[in-house]
C-alpha cells in the first residue's frame, strides 16, 4: 500500500477536490450519458462541508477526499473520490475501513449512494453495505453498525478468532 494520510479539509481545498471528482467520475458519468464538464465540479462545490470532509494525500500529493456527514438516522458517506494515480493501491479500502470502524464504535448506521454500474459498489458491498433502493441513475446502500466483541461489552475491540487484534 502507498504512503498515504488524511487531514481535515479546509475551504481552500474545494477547487482541487472538485477537479479530482471530475476526473474520477468521468468514465461512469459518460457511460450513463450524464457527464457535464461544469456540473460534475459544481456538485462537489455545492455539497462541500469541510467540517465533515477528510482530504486524502498519497506521497505528499492530493489523492482524493471522503466525507462522513451526520443526518437524522444515519451518517452519509459522501464525496469519496480517488484520483487515478491513487486507485488500485489499497488506499480506498483502508480509508473506508477506518471510517466504518469509527462508525461501528459509535453505533452508527452509514448510508451512501453509488452510480448504477459503478465498480465502487463491489467495494461497499464487501464492507457490509446492502442495497436499500435504486433508480435509473443511483443505487442507495446502507450498512448497519457491527457489534464489537471483547471482555466487557466490546471495550477491547477483540474479535472472535483473532484474540488480541483490533
URKA-V151064 format. One line per field, one symbol per residue. phi: phi as a letter, one per 40 degrees, with the letter a starting at -180 (. if undefined). A space follows every 10 residues. Layout:
phi=???
//
This chain:
phi=.ccaabaccb dccdcccccd ddcccdcccc dcgbcbdccc ccdcdcbcbd cbbbcbbbfg bdbiaabbbc adbabbcbfc bbcdcbcgbg cdccccdccc ccccdcgbcb babbcdgccc dcdccccgcb cbaabcbbbb bbbccccbbi cbggccgcbd gbdgba
//
